[in-house]
Amino acid sequence: MNIKEFLIQFFNSTGIANFFKDTGWMNLLMVVVGLVFLYLAIKKDFEPYLLIPISFGIILVNLFPEIYITYNEAGEVVSRGLLGWLHVGVECELYPCLIFLGIGATTDFGPLIANKKTMLLGAAAQIGIFVAFFLALFLGFNFYEAGSIGIIGGADGPTAILTSNRLLSLSTDPTSKDLLAPIALAAYSYMALVPIIFPPVIRLFTTKKERLIKMEQLREVSKKEKILFPIIVTLIVSIIVPSATPLIGCLMLGNLIKESGVVPNLASTTANALLYICTICLGLSVGATANGSTFLTLSTLKIFALGITAFIVAAIFGILGGKVMCVLSHGKVNPMIGAAGVSAVPMAARVVQKEGQREDPSNFLLMHAMGPNVAGVIGSAIAAGILLTIFA
């Protein structure tokens, strides 16, 4: 072998050579996308806990595709790299459920228990899921793909990943599995953009008089109520919507561990170490699915358009539900708290708080908004269960 042949062989073995292949420009573009997501996560603080591992997963798989999964022409798995083995946790629905366990251990259902009517606002916000579902069908997606896209409107990343992973695996279209990456990225991207998306929607659908409404202080919730709540919710939801049991069960178990007060080490481990380990694994696994050749398609653009539509519709119906409650309560409910009915905890509730103080610095709506906000977590899991019951 002469020097020229050696240099050519060496160049062909580098990652740079991949960018000169037929789809190489797509991989290069996805590396840039990954870097942009990293910038948004680190500099703009957009969902950094998930966007950082997702972004790095995108960069890794587009620099070295073999780090994920290699398929043959029949779509069968030939080999798995590091991220491919991590992705097994997504395929068997392990990470989303364990993340819900951790979320339960960090969630206070007190505001929802103190004002149970706000559960209706969490339910109203889930209408965005079904609006996006029917729009996806109209745009040519099949039922499994439409259900996976619709769940973006629930504003809950783990729920979106679990639901879409199961539904897409049932689709007879072999390209359906490629939609998991854009669905996951759309869900987490728009969750991070809630502080930008929601304020103009809130101002458009509420009047200044409504935004100035001050709500009465919530009653104190007893420890007994907080312990009974996760048990009762698990029993009711599991009986009515069995498909929602994995998510609801893990969420409520995590909350019960926290509220029982007798296992502080379990509560601490679940809310911290377990939650963050699974978050890293989930983020890398999702990012690894965003290979340029499968991600950069017209379907991806449609998914992102449908995702933001689902978010906006969810906020609108939450606000409209708040308006109805405002009328029925003779002006005692601020309609803005309905916008917090999506599952983006606690960002949506914080947006409502900021909008309230924008009109009146002495108006404190955070705890009132947390009621529909945590109800949205339950509501999105139930909506996911309904979709799985219908199609899976």
Summary of the structure (lengths in Angstrom):
residues: 392
radius of gyration: 22.2
end to end distance: 57.5
largest distance: 88.0
contacts: 1490
relative contact order: 0.18
helix: 78%
strand: 2%
